[in-house]
Amino acid sequence: MRTPDGGIQPQVAVDSAGSVHLIYYKGIDGAGDIFYVREKAGEKEFSKPIRVNSRPGSAMAIGTIRGAQLAVGKNGRVHVIWNGGEGAEKAKVNGQEVTPLVYARMNEAGTLFEPERNLITYAAGLDGGSSIAADRSGNVYATWHGRAPGAVEGEEGRAVYVARSTDDGRTFSGETPATTQKTGACGCCGMKAFADENGAVYILYRGALEMVNRDEILLVSPKPGAPFKIVNKHPWKVEGCPMSSAFFGAANGGGAVAAWETAGQIFFAPVDAKSTSIGKINSPTGATKRRHPVAITNSKGETLVVWSEGTSWAKGGAAVWQVFDSKGTPSLEQGRGEGLPVWDMVAAYAKPNGDFVVIY
Protein backbone atom coordinates (compact mmCIF):
# COMPACT_ATOMS: atom_id res chain seq x y z
CA MET A 1 0.00 0.00 0.00
CA ARG A 2 1.01 3.62 -0.46
CA THR A 3 1.74 5.83 2.51
CA PRO A 4 -1.49 7.62 3.52
CA ASP A 5 -2.15 11.21 2.49
CA GLY A 6 0.69 11.25 -0.04
CA GLY A 7 3.28 11.19 2.74
CA ILE A 8 6.83 9.84 2.58
CA GLN A 9 9.22 8.12 4.99
CA PRO A 10 6.65 5.91 6.73
CA GLN A 11 7.51 4.35 10.08
CA VAL A 12 5.21 1.74 11.59
CA ALA A 13 4.82 -0.22 14.83
CA VAL A 14 2.20 -2.65 16.11
CA ASP A 15 1.30 -2.66 19.81
CA SER A 16 0.38 -5.63 22.02
CA ALA A 17 -3.33 -5.06 21.32
CA GLY A 18 -2.80 -5.36 17.56
CA SER A 19 -3.24 -1.66 16.74
CA VAL A 20 -1.07 -0.36 13.90
CA HIS A 21 0.65 3.00 14.53
CA LEU A 22 2.08 4.90 11.57
CA ILE A 23 3.91 8.21 11.12
CA TYR A 24 4.92 9.91 7.87
CA TYR A 25 6.41 13.17 6.59
CA LYS A 26 4.87 15.93 4.48
CA GLY A 27 6.16 19.32 3.39
CA ILE A 28 9.34 20.88 2.02
CA ASP A 29 12.64 19.08 2.62
CA GLY A 30 14.02 21.09 5.54
CA ALA A 31 10.86 22.40 7.16
CA GLY A 32 8.06 19.87 7.04
CA ASP A 33 5.65 18.18 9.40
CA ILE A 34 5.16 14.69 10.84
CA PHE A 35 1.70 13.14 10.90
CA TYR A 36 0.36 10.18 12.83
CA VAL A 37 -2.46 7.73 12.05
CA ARG A 38 -3.55 4.45 13.60
CA GLU A 39 -5.64 1.46 12.68
CA LYS A 40 -7.06 -0.42 15.65
CA ALA A 41 -7.33 -4.20 15.55
CA GLY A 42 -10.36 -5.20 13.49
CA GLU A 43 -10.59 -1.88 11.65
CA LYS A 44 -9.90 -1.55 7.93
CA GLU A 45 -8.92 2.11 7.61
CA PHE A 46 -6.45 4.42 9.25
CA SER A 47 -7.71 7.23 11.46
CA LYS A 48 -7.65 10.91 10.51
CA PRO A 49 -4.07 12.25 10.69
CA ILE A 50 -2.79 14.10 13.76
CA ARG A 51 0.23 16.39 13.46
CA VAL A 52 3.01 15.22 15.77
CA ASN A 53 5.19 18.34 15.86
CA SER A 54 3.76 21.28 17.78
CA ARG A 55 5.90 23.88 15.94
CA PRO A 56 5.04 24.02 12.22
CA GLY A 57 7.90 23.04 9.93
CA SER A 58 10.06 21.69 12.77
CA ALA A 59 10.97 18.42 11.00
CA MET A 60 13.31 17.68 8.10
CA ALA A 61 13.58 15.11 5.32
CA ILE A 62 16.80 16.15 3.59
CA GLY A 63 17.90 12.76 2.32
CA THR A 64 16.49 9.49 3.57
CA ILE A 65 18.42 9.23 6.85
CA ARG A 66 17.25 12.15 9.01
CA GLY A 67 13.54 11.37 9.19
CA ALA A 68 11.38 10.80 12.26
CA GLN A 69 11.44 7.54 14.22
CA LEU A 70 8.59 5.89 16.12
CA ALA A 71 8.25 3.63 19.18
CA VAL A 72 5.23 2.34 21.08
CA GLY A 73 5.63 1.80 24.81
CA LYS A 74 3.62 1.31 27.98
CA ASN A 75 -0.15 1.10 27.46
CA GLY A 76 0.30 1.77 23.76
CA ARG A 77 1.68 5.29 24.21
CA VAL A 78 3.41 6.56 21.06
CA HIS A 79 6.84 8.22 21.20
CA VAL A 80 8.37 10.09 18.24
CA ILE A 81 11.83 11.61 17.78
CA TRP A 82 13.38 13.60 14.92
CA ASN A 83 16.22 15.91 13.91
CA GLY A 84 14.99 19.49 14.17
CA GLY A 85 14.15 21.31 10.94
CA GLU A 86 13.95 25.02 10.18
CA GLY A 87 10.84 25.56 12.29
CA ALA A 88 12.26 23.92 15.41
CA GLU A 89 13.45 25.98 18.34
CA LYS A 90 17.25 25.97 18.35
CA ALA A 91 19.01 24.34 21.27
CA LYS A 92 22.11 25.82 22.89
CA VAL A 93 25.27 23.99 23.94
CA ASN A 94 28.08 26.03 25.48
CA GLY A 95 26.26 29.19 24.40
CA GLN A 96 26.10 28.18 20.73
CA GLU A 97 22.97 27.31 18.79
CA VAL A 98 22.83 23.69 17.61
CA THR A 99 20.34 21.52 15.76
CA PRO A 100 17.94 20.15 18.38
CA LEU A 101 16.97 16.53 18.89
CA VAL A 102 13.19 16.89 19.09
CA TYR A 103 10.89 14.54 21.00
CA ALA A 104 7.13 14.36 21.45
CA ARG A 105 4.86 11.79 23.06
CA MET A 106 1.14 11.18 22.77
CA ASN A 107 -1.09 12.37 25.61
CA GLU A 108 -2.86 10.03 28.02
CA ALA A 109 -6.12 10.16 26.04
CA GLY A 110 -4.41 9.22 22.79
CA THR A 111 -5.88 12.23 21.01
CA LEU A 112 -2.96 14.67 20.63
CA PHE A 113 0.79 14.89 21.00
CA GLU A 114 2.27 16.90 23.85
CA PRO A 115 4.45 19.92 22.99
CA GLU A 116 7.76 18.98 21.40
CA ARG A 117 11.01 19.43 23.33
CA ASN A 118 14.75 19.15 22.77
CA LEU A 119 16.71 16.34 24.48
CA ILE A 120 20.32 17.35 23.76
CA THR A 121 22.21 18.77 26.73
CA TYR A 122 25.84 18.56 25.57
CA ALA A 123 26.45 15.96 22.80
CA ALA A 124 25.57 18.10 19.79
CA GLY A 125 26.42 17.87 16.09
CA LEU A 126 23.39 16.01 14.77
CA ASP A 127 23.90 14.80 11.23
CA GLY A 128 22.64 11.29 10.55
CA GLY A 129 19.42 10.04 12.00
CA SER A 130 18.40 9.57 15.60
CA SER A 131 16.17 6.82 16.97
CA ILE A 132 13.91 5.89 19.89
CA ALA A 133 12.92 2.74 21.76
CA ALA A 134 10.28 2.10 24.43
CA ASP A 135 9.28 -0.93 26.48
CA ARG A 136 6.10 -2.04 28.24
CA SER A 137 7.32 -0.89 31.67
CA GLY A 138 7.60 2.81 30.85
CA ASN A 139 11.30 2.92 29.92
CA VAL A 140 12.06 5.12 26.91
CA TYR A 141 15.46 5.46 25.23
CA ALA A 142 16.35 8.36 22.93
CA THR A 143 19.50 7.65 20.91
CA TRP A 144 21.67 9.65 18.52
CA HIS A 145 25.28 10.10 17.52
CA GLY A 146 27.08 13.37 18.14
CA ARG A 147 30.22 14.84 19.63
CA ALA A 148 30.88 15.84 23.22
CA PRO A 149 32.73 19.13 23.89
CA GLY A 150 36.46 18.52 23.64
CA ALA A 151 36.13 15.27 21.68
CA VAL A 152 38.45 14.46 18.80
CA GLU A 153 37.48 16.24 15.60
CA GLY A 154 35.90 14.32 12.76
CA GLU A 155 33.93 11.11 12.76
CA GLU A 156 36.33 9.34 15.13
CA GLY A 157 35.29 11.79 17.82
CA ARG A 158 31.62 11.02 17.39
CA ALA A 159 29.85 8.54 19.65
CA VAL A 160 26.38 7.11 20.24
CA TYR A 161 24.52 8.69 23.16
CA VAL A 162 21.47 7.55 25.08
CA ALA A 163 19.04 9.69 27.11
CA ARG A 164 16.83 7.52 29.32
CA SER A 165 13.36 7.98 30.77
CA THR A 166 11.88 5.74 33.45
CA ASP A 167 8.54 7.57 33.60
CA ASP A 168 7.18 6.91 30.10
CA GLY A 169 8.82 9.95 28.51
CA ARG A 170 7.68 12.57 31.02
CA THR A 171 11.32 13.32 31.93
CA PHE A 172 14.69 12.23 30.53
CA SER A 173 18.12 11.98 32.08
CA GLY A 174 21.01 13.74 30.42
CA GLU A 175 22.68 11.78 27.66
CA THR A 176 25.51 9.33 28.33
CA PRO A 177 27.69 7.34 25.88
CA ALA A 178 26.19 3.99 24.96
CA THR A 179 29.62 2.35 25.14
CA THR A 180 33.03 3.38 26.46
CA GLN A 181 34.79 1.66 23.57
CA LYS A 182 35.97 4.05 20.89
CA THR A 183 34.21 3.19 17.66
CA GLY A 184 33.52 6.57 16.11
CA ALA A 185 30.24 7.06 14.27
CA CYS A 186 29.65 7.54 10.55
CA GLY A 187 28.40 11.13 10.43
CA CYS A 188 25.56 11.01 7.91
CA CYS A 189 24.57 7.38 8.48
CA GLY A 190 21.38 6.45 10.27
CA MET A 191 20.94 4.27 13.31
CA LYS A 192 18.18 2.28 14.98
CA ALA A 193 17.17 1.53 18.57
CA PHE A 194 14.64 -1.08 19.70
CA ALA A 195 13.29 -2.48 22.97
CA ASP A 196 11.83 -5.99 22.97
CA GLU A 197 8.89 -7.34 24.98
CA ASN A 198 11.21 -8.35 27.83
CA GLY A 199 12.84 -4.94 28.19
CA ALA A 200 16.13 -5.65 26.40
CA VAL A 201 17.46 -2.73 24.33
CA TYR A 202 19.27 -2.98 20.99
CA ILE A 203 21.18 -0.35 18.99
CA LEU A 204 22.58 -0.59 15.45
CA TYR A 205 24.89 2.08 14.03
CA ARG A 206 27.85 2.46 11.70
CA GLY A 207 31.21 3.17 13.28
CA ALA A 208 34.01 5.22 11.75
CA LEU A 209 37.66 4.64 12.59
CA GLU A 210 40.62 5.77 10.47
CA MET A 211 38.07 7.11 7.95
CA VAL A 212 37.68 3.75 6.18
CA ASN A 213 36.70 1.28 8.92
CA ARG A 214 32.92 1.67 8.90
CA ASP A 215 31.68 -1.50 10.58
CA GLU A 216 27.99 -1.89 11.36
CA ILE A 217 27.99 -2.23 15.16
CA LEU A 218 25.36 -4.02 17.23
CA LEU A 219 24.93 -3.07 20.90
CA VAL A 220 22.69 -4.98 23.32
CA SER A 221 21.59 -4.20 26.87
CA PRO A 222 19.89 -7.38 28.19
CA LYS A 223 17.66 -5.59 30.71
CA PRO A 224 16.75 -2.04 31.81
CA GLY A 225 19.74 -0.36 33.41
CA ALA A 226 22.26 -2.96 32.24
CA PRO A 227 25.28 -1.67 30.28
CA PHE A 228 25.42 -2.10 26.53
CA LYS A 229 27.73 -4.76 25.09
CA ILE A 230 29.14 -4.85 21.57
CA VAL A 231 27.69 -8.08 20.21
CA ASN A 232 28.68 -7.89 16.55
CA LYS A 233 30.71 -5.84 14.07
CA HIS A 234 29.94 -6.36 10.40
CA PRO A 235 33.01 -5.04 8.54
CA TRP A 236 33.00 -2.59 5.66
CA LYS A 237 36.01 -0.64 4.45
CA VAL A 238 34.82 2.35 2.50
CA GLU A 239 36.03 5.93 2.13
CA GLY A 240 33.38 8.56 2.74
CA CYS A 241 29.98 8.29 4.35
CA PRO A 242 27.66 5.78 2.59
CA MET A 243 24.50 7.23 4.22
CA SER A 244 23.36 3.79 5.31
CA SER A 245 20.43 2.86 7.54
CA ALA A 246 19.49 0.04 9.91
CA PHE A 247 16.38 -1.58 11.36
CA PHE A 248 15.06 -3.78 14.16
CA GLY A 249 11.88 -5.82 14.18
CA ALA A 250 10.37 -7.95 16.91
CA ALA A 251 11.26 -11.63 16.59
CA ASN A 252 8.62 -14.31 16.85
CA GLY A 253 8.76 -15.59 20.44
CA GLY A 254 10.86 -12.68 21.75
CA GLY A 255 14.13 -11.00 20.94
CA ALA A 256 14.76 -9.01 17.79
CA VAL A 257 15.65 -9.27 14.13
CA ALA A 258 18.35 -6.83 13.02
CA ALA A 259 18.73 -5.60 9.45
CA TRP A 260 21.41 -3.41 7.93
CA GLU A 261 23.17 -2.61 4.65
CA THR A 262 26.81 -3.19 3.78
CA ALA A 263 28.51 -2.70 0.41
CA GLY A 264 25.24 -2.52 -1.52
CA GLN A 265 23.71 -5.65 0.02
CA ILE A 266 21.07 -6.13 2.72
CA PHE A 267 21.75 -8.38 5.69
CA PHE A 268 19.55 -9.58 8.54
CA ALA A 269 19.94 -11.84 11.58
CA PRO A 270 18.14 -12.78 14.80
CA VAL A 271 19.55 -11.36 18.04
CA ASP A 272 19.22 -13.07 21.41
CA ALA A 273 19.42 -10.58 24.27
CA LYS A 274 19.63 -13.27 26.99
CA SER A 275 22.84 -14.69 25.59
CA THR A 276 23.84 -11.36 24.00
CA SER A 277 24.56 -13.16 20.73
CA ILE A 278 23.66 -12.80 17.08
CA GLY A 279 22.38 -15.70 14.99
CA LYS A 280 23.05 -16.64 11.40
CA ILE A 281 23.50 -13.63 9.13
CA ASN A 282 21.47 -13.94 5.94
CA SER A 283 20.70 -11.84 2.86
CA PRO A 284 18.21 -11.80 -0.03
CA THR A 285 19.09 -13.64 -3.21
CA GLY A 286 20.71 -11.82 -6.10
CA ALA A 287 23.19 -8.99 -6.05
CA THR A 288 22.26 -5.40 -6.74
CA LYS A 289 22.38 -1.98 -5.12
CA ARG A 290 20.06 -2.30 -2.12
CA ARG A 291 19.26 0.21 0.62
CA HIS A 292 17.01 0.92 3.62
CA PRO A 293 16.32 -2.60 4.91
CA VAL A 294 13.31 -3.68 6.96
CA ALA A 295 13.00 -7.19 8.44
CA ILE A 296 9.96 -8.39 10.40
CA THR A 297 8.60 -11.77 11.44
CA ASN A 298 5.03 -13.02 11.58
CA SER A 299 3.14 -15.51 13.76
CA LYS A 300 4.29 -18.37 11.49
CA GLY A 301 7.97 -17.59 12.06
CA GLU A 302 8.41 -16.29 8.51
CA THR A 303 10.57 -13.22 7.92
CA LEU A 304 9.75 -10.52 5.41
CA VAL A 305 12.74 -8.51 4.19
CA VAL A 306 11.97 -5.25 2.39
CA TRP A 307 14.38 -2.74 0.87
CA SER A 308 14.67 -0.01 -1.76
CA GLU A 309 16.49 -0.16 -5.08
CA GLY A 310 17.53 2.46 -7.59
CA THR A 311 17.46 5.34 -5.12
CA SER A 312 20.16 7.97 -4.83
CA TRP A 313 20.43 11.64 -3.90
CA ALA A 314 17.19 13.37 -5.01
CA LYS A 315 16.14 10.26 -6.95
CA GLY A 316 13.36 7.78 -6.20
CA GLY A 317 13.31 4.08 -7.02
CA ALA A 318 11.43 0.89 -6.20
CA ALA A 319 10.28 -1.04 -3.12
CA VAL A 320 11.38 -4.70 -3.22
CA TRP A 321 10.61 -7.60 -0.88
CA GLN A 322 11.30 -11.26 -0.29
CA VAL A 323 9.89 -13.75 2.25
CA PHE A 324 12.07 -16.26 4.13
CA ASP A 325 10.64 -19.31 5.88
CA SER A 326 11.11 -20.16 9.56
CA LYS A 327 14.46 -21.82 8.76
CA GLY A 328 15.79 -18.75 6.96
CA THR A 329 15.40 -20.26 3.49
CA PRO A 330 14.24 -17.79 0.80
CA SER A 331 10.78 -18.64 -0.53
CA LEU A 332 9.33 -17.97 -3.96
CA GLU A 333 7.22 -15.15 -2.53
CA GLN A 334 8.81 -11.90 -3.61
CA GLY A 335 7.75 -8.72 -5.32
CA ARG A 336 8.54 -5.23 -6.47
CA GLY A 337 6.65 -1.95 -6.41
CA GLU A 338 7.84 0.84 -8.70
CA GLY A 339 7.42 4.52 -8.04
CA LEU A 340 9.14 4.97 -4.69
CA PRO A 341 9.19 8.79 -4.32
CA VAL A 342 12.28 10.94 -3.77
CA TRP A 343 13.54 10.82 -0.14
CA ASP A 344 11.18 7.91 0.55
CA MET A 345 11.79 4.48 2.07
CA VAL A 346 9.74 1.40 2.89
CA ALA A 347 7.98 0.21 6.05
CA ALA A 348 6.20 -3.06 6.82
CA TYR A 349 4.26 -4.91 9.50
CA ALA A 350 2.68 -8.31 10.07
CA LYS A 351 -1.03 -8.92 10.62
CA PRO A 352 -2.29 -11.37 13.28
CA ASN A 353 -3.13 -13.93 10.54
CA GLY A 354 0.46 -13.89 9.29
CA ASP A 355 -0.06 -11.67 6.27
CA PHE A 356 2.52 -8.97 5.64
CA VAL A 357 1.79 -5.37 4.65
CA VAL A 358 4.42 -3.27 2.80
CA ILE A 359 4.04 0.53 2.90
CA TYR A 360 5.90 2.89 0.58
C-alpha positions as CSV (number, residue, x, y, z in Angstrom):
1,M,0.0,0.0,0.0
2,R,1.0,3.6,-0.5
3,T,1.7,5.8,2.5
4,P,-1.5,7.6,3.5
5,D,-2.2,11.2,2.5
6,G,0.7,11.3,0.0
7,G,3.3,11.2,2.7
8,I,6.8,9.8,2.6
9,Q,9.2,8.1,5.0
10,P,6.6,5.9,6.7
11,Q,7.5,4.4,10.1
12,V,5.2,1.7,11.6
13,A,4.8,-0.2,14.8
14,V,2.2,-2.7,16.1
15,D,1.3,-2.7,19.8
16,S,0.4,-5.6,22.0
17,A,-3.3,-5.1,21.3
18,G,-2.8,-5.4,17.6
19,S,-3.2,-1.7,16.7
20,V,-1.1,-0.4,13.9
21,H,0.6,3.0,14.5
22,L,2.1,4.9,11.6
23,I,3.9,8.2,11.1
24,Y,4.9,9.9,7.9
25,Y,6.4,13.2,6.6
26,K,4.9,15.9,4.5
27,G,6.2,19.3,3.4
28,I,9.3,20.9,2.0
29,D,12.6,19.1,2.6
30,G,14.0,21.1,5.5
31,A,10.9,22.4,7.2
32,G,8.1,19.9,7.0
33,D,5.6,18.2,9.4
34,I,5.2,14.7,10.8
35,F,1.7,13.1,10.9
36,Y,0.4,10.2,12.8
37,V,-2.5,7.7,12.0
38,R,-3.5,4.4,13.6
39,E,-5.6,1.5,12.7
40,K,-7.1,-0.4,15.6
41,A,-7.3,-4.2,15.6
42,G,-10.4,-5.2,13.5
43,E,-10.6,-1.9,11.7
44,K,-9.9,-1.6,7.9
45,E,-8.9,2.1,7.6
46,F,-6.5,4.4,9.3
47,S,-7.7,7.2,11.5
48,K,-7.6,10.9,10.5
49,P,-4.1,12.3,10.7
50,I,-2.8,14.1,13.8
51,R,0.2,16.4,13.5
52,V,3.0,15.2,15.8
53,N,5.2,18.3,15.9
54,S,3.8,21.3,17.8
55,R,5.9,23.9,15.9
56,P,5.0,24.0,12.2
57,G,7.9,23.0,9.9
58,S,10.1,21.7,12.8
59,A,11.0,18.4,11.0
60,M,13.3,17.7,8.1
61,A,13.6,15.1,5.3
62,I,16.8,16.1,3.6
63,G,17.9,12.8,2.3
64,T,16.5,9.5,3.6
65,I,18.4,9.2,6.8
66,R,17.3,12.1,9.0
67,G,13.5,11.4,9.2
68,A,11.4,10.8,12.3
69,Q,11.4,7.5,14.2
70,L,8.6,5.9,16.1
71,A,8.2,3.6,19.2
72,V,5.2,2.3,21.1
73,G,5.6,1.8,24.8
74,K,3.6,1.3,28.0
75,N,-0.2,1.1,27.5
76,G,0.3,1.8,23.8
77,R,1.7,5.3,24.2
78,V,3.4,6.6,21.1
79,H,6.8,8.2,21.2
80,V,8.4,10.1,18.2
81,I,11.8,11.6,17.8
82,W,13.4,13.6,14.9
83,N,16.2,15.9,13.9
84,G,15.0,19.5,14.2
85,G,14.1,21.3,10.9
86,E,13.9,25.0,10.2
87,G,10.8,25.6,12.3
88,A,12.3,23.9,15.4
89,E,13.5,26.0,18.3
90,K,17.2,26.0,18.3
91,A,19.0,24.3,21.3
92,K,22.1,25.8,22.9
93,V,25.3,24.0,23.9
94,N,28.1,26.0,25.5
95,G,26.3,29.2,24.4
96,Q,26.1,28.2,20.7
97,E,23.0,27.3,18.8
98,V,22.8,23.7,17.6
99,T,20.3,21.5,15.8
100,P,17.9,20.1,18.4
101,L,17.0,16.5,18.9
102,V,13.2,16.9,19.1
103,Y,10.9,14.5,21.0
104,A,7.1,14.4,21.4
105,R,4.9,11.8,23.1
106,M,1.1,11.2,22.8
107,N,-1.1,12.4,25.6
108,E,-2.9,10.0,28.0
109,A,-6.1,10.2,26.0
110,G,-4.4,9.2,22.8
111,T,-5.9,12.2,21.0
112,L,-3.0,14.7,20.6
113,F,0.8,14.9,21.0
114,E,2.3,16.9,23.9
115,P,4.5,19.9,23.0
116,E,7.8,19.0,21.4
117,R,11.0,19.4,23.3
118,N,14.7,19.1,22.8
119,L,16.7,16.3,24.5
120,I,20.3,17.3,23.8
121,T,22.2,18.8,26.7
122,Y,25.8,18.6,25.6
123,A,26.4,16.0,22.8
124,A,25.6,18.1,19.8
125,G,26.4,17.9,16.1
126,L,23.4,16.0,14.8
127,D,23.9,14.8,11.2
128,G,22.6,11.3,10.6
129,G,19.4,10.0,12.0
130,S,18.4,9.6,15.6
131,S,16.2,6.8,17.0
132,I,13.9,5.9,19.9
133,A,12.9,2.7,21.8
134,A,10.3,2.1,24.4
135,D,9.3,-0.9,26.5
136,R,6.1,-2.0,28.2
137,S,7.3,-0.9,31.7
138,G,7.6,2.8,30.8
139,N,11.3,2.9,29.9
140,V,12.1,5.1,26.9
141,Y,15.5,5.5,25.2
142,A,16.4,8.4,22.9
143,T,19.5,7.7,20.9
144,W,21.7,9.6,18.5
145,H,25.3,10.1,17.5
146,G,27.1,13.4,18.1
147,R,30.2,14.8,19.6
148,A,30.9,15.8,23.2
149,P,32.7,19.1,23.9
150,G,36.5,18.5,23.6
151,A,36.1,15.3,21.7
152,V,38.5,14.5,18.8
153,E,37.5,16.2,15.6
154,G,35.9,14.3,12.8
155,E,33.9,11.1,12.8
156,E,36.3,9.3,15.1
157,G,35.3,11.8,17.8
158,R,31.6,11.0,17.4
159,A,29.9,8.5,19.6
160,V,26.4,7.1,20.2
161,Y,24.5,8.7,23.2
162,V,21.5,7.5,25.1
163,A,19.0,9.7,27.1
164,R,16.8,7.5,29.3
165,S,13.4,8.0,30.8
166,T,11.9,5.7,33.5
167,D,8.5,7.6,33.6
168,D,7.2,6.9,30.1
169,G,8.8,9.9,28.5
170,R,7.7,12.6,31.0
171,T,11.3,13.3,31.9
172,F,14.7,12.2,30.5
173,S,18.1,12.0,32.1
174,G,21.0,13.7,30.4
175,E,22.7,11.8,27.7
176,T,25.5,9.3,28.3
177,P,27.7,7.3,25.9
178,A,26.2,4.0,25.0
179,T,29.6,2.3,25.1
180,T,33.0,3.4,26.5
181,Q,34.8,1.7,23.6
182,K,36.0,4.0,20.9
183,T,34.2,3.2,17.7
184,G,33.5,6.6,16.1
185,A,30.2,7.1,14.3
186,C,29.7,7.5,10.5
187,G,28.4,11.1,10.4
188,C,25.6,11.0,7.9
189,C,24.6,7.4,8.5
190,G,21.4,6.5,10.3
191,M,20.9,4.3,13.3
192,K,18.2,2.3,15.0
193,A,17.2,1.5,18.6
194,F,14.6,-1.1,19.7
195,A,13.3,-2.5,23.0
196,D,11.8,-6.0,23.0
197,E,8.9,-7.3,25.0
198,N,11.2,-8.4,27.8
199,G,12.8,-4.9,28.2
200,A,16.1,-5.6,26.4
201,V,17.5,-2.7,24.3
202,Y,19.3,-3.0,21.0
203,I,21.2,-0.3,19.0
204,L,22.6,-0.6,15.4
205,Y,24.9,2.1,14.0
206,R,27.9,2.5,11.7
207,G,31.2,3.2,13.3
208,A,34.0,5.2,11.8
209,L,37.7,4.6,12.6
210,E,40.6,5.8,10.5
211,M,38.1,7.1,7.9
212,V,37.7,3.7,6.2
213,N,36.7,1.3,8.9
214,R,32.9,1.7,8.9
215,D,31.7,-1.5,10.6
216,E,28.0,-1.9,11.4
217,I,28.0,-2.2,15.2
218,L,25.4,-4.0,17.2
219,L,24.9,-3.1,20.9
220,V,22.7,-5.0,23.3
221,S,21.6,-4.2,26.9
222,P,19.9,-7.4,28.2
223,K,17.7,-5.6,30.7
224,P,16.8,-2.0,31.8
225,G,19.7,-0.4,33.4
226,A,22.3,-3.0,32.2
227,P,25.3,-1.7,30.3
228,F,25.4,-2.1,26.5
229,K,27.7,-4.8,25.1
230,I,29.1,-4.9,21.6
231,V,27.7,-8.1,20.2
232,N,28.7,-7.9,16.5
233,K,30.7,-5.8,14.1
234,H,29.9,-6.4,10.4
235,P,33.0,-5.0,8.5
236,W,33.0,-2.6,5.7
237,K,36.0,-0.6,4.4
238,V,34.8,2.4,2.5
239,E,36.0,5.9,2.1
240,G,33.4,8.6,2.7
241,C,30.0,8.3,4.3
242,P,27.7,5.8,2.6
243,M,24.5,7.2,4.2
244,S,23.4,3.8,5.3
245,S,20.4,2.9,7.5
246,A,19.5,0.0,9.9
247,F,16.4,-1.6,11.4
248,F,15.1,-3.8,14.2
249,G,11.9,-5.8,14.2
250,A,10.4,-7.9,16.9
251,A,11.3,-11.6,16.6
252,N,8.6,-14.3,16.8
253,G,8.8,-15.6,20.4
254,G,10.9,-12.7,21.7
255,G,14.1,-11.0,20.9
256,A,14.8,-9.0,17.8
257,V,15.7,-9.3,14.1
258,A,18.4,-6.8,13.0
259,A,18.7,-5.6,9.4
260,W,21.4,-3.4,7.9
261,E,23.2,-2.6,4.6
262,T,26.8,-3.2,3.8
263,A,28.5,-2.7,0.4
264,G,25.2,-2.5,-1.5
265,Q,23.7,-5.6,0.0
266,I,21.1,-6.1,2.7
267,F,21.7,-8.4,5.7
268,F,19.6,-9.6,8.5
269,A,19.9,-11.8,11.6
270,P,18.1,-12.8,14.8
271,V,19.5,-11.4,18.0
272,D,19.2,-13.1,21.4
273,A,19.4,-10.6,24.3
274,K,19.6,-13.3,27.0
275,S,22.8,-14.7,25.6
276,T,23.8,-11.4,24.0
277,S,24.6,-13.2,20.7
278,I,23.7,-12.8,17.1
279,G,22.4,-15.7,15.0
280,K,23.0,-16.6,11.4
281,I,23.5,-13.6,9.1
282,N,21.5,-13.9,5.9
283,S,20.7,-11.8,2.9
284,P,18.2,-11.8,0.0
285,T,19.1,-13.6,-3.2
286,G,20.7,-11.8,-6.1
287,A,23.2,-9.0,-6.1
288,T,22.3,-5.4,-6.7
289,K,22.4,-2.0,-5.1
290,R,20.1,-2.3,-2.1
291,R,19.3,0.2,0.6
292,H,17.0,0.9,3.6
293,P,16.3,-2.6,4.9
294,V,13.3,-3.7,7.0
295,A,13.0,-7.2,8.4
296,I,10.0,-8.4,10.4
297,T,8.6,-11.8,11.4
298,N,5.0,-13.0,11.6
299,S,3.1,-15.5,13.8
300,K,4.3,-18.4,11.5
301,G,8.0,-17.6,12.1
302,E,8.4,-16.3,8.5
303,T,10.6,-13.2,7.9
304,L,9.8,-10.5,5.4
305,V,12.7,-8.5,4.2
306,V,12.0,-5.2,2.4
307,W,14.4,-2.7,0.9
308,S,14.7,0.0,-1.8
309,E,16.5,-0.2,-5.1
310,G,17.5,2.5,-7.6
311,T,17.5,5.3,-5.1
312,S,20.2,8.0,-4.8
313,W,20.4,11.6,-3.9
314,A,17.2,13.4,-5.0
315,K,16.1,10.3,-7.0
316,G,13.4,7.8,-6.2
317,G,13.3,4.1,-7.0
318,A,11.4,0.9,-6.2
319,A,10.3,-1.0,-3.1
320,V,11.4,-4.7,-3.2
321,W,10.6,-7.6,-0.9
322,Q,11.3,-11.3,-0.3
323,V,9.9,-13.7,2.2
324,F,12.1,-16.3,4.1
325,D,10.6,-19.3,5.9
326,S,11.1,-20.2,9.6
327,K,14.5,-21.8,8.8
328,G,15.8,-18.8,7.0
329,T,15.4,-20.3,3.5
330,P,14.2,-17.8,0.8
331,S,10.8,-18.6,-0.5
332,L,9.3,-18.0,-4.0
333,E,7.2,-15.2,-2.5
334,Q,8.8,-11.9,-3.6
335,G,7.7,-8.7,-5.3
336,R,8.5,-5.2,-6.5
337,G,6.7,-1.9,-6.4
338,E,7.8,0.8,-8.7
339,G,7.4,4.5,-8.0
340,L,9.1,5.0,-4.7
341,P,9.2,8.8,-4.3
342,V,12.3,10.9,-3.8
343,W,13.5,10.8,-0.1
344,D,11.2,7.9,0.6
345,M,11.8,4.5,2.1
346,V,9.7,1.4,2.9
347,A,8.0,0.2,6.0
348,A,6.2,-3.1,6.8
349,Y,4.3,-4.9,9.5
350,A,2.7,-8.3,10.1
351,K,-1.0,-8.9,10.6
352,P,-2.3,-11.4,13.3
353,N,-3.1,-13.9,10.5
354,G,0.5,-13.9,9.3
355,D,-0.1,-11.7,6.3
356,F,2.5,-9.0,5.6
357,V,1.8,-5.4,4.6
358,V,4.4,-3.3,2.8
359,I,4.0,0.5,2.9
360,Y,5.9,2.9,0.6
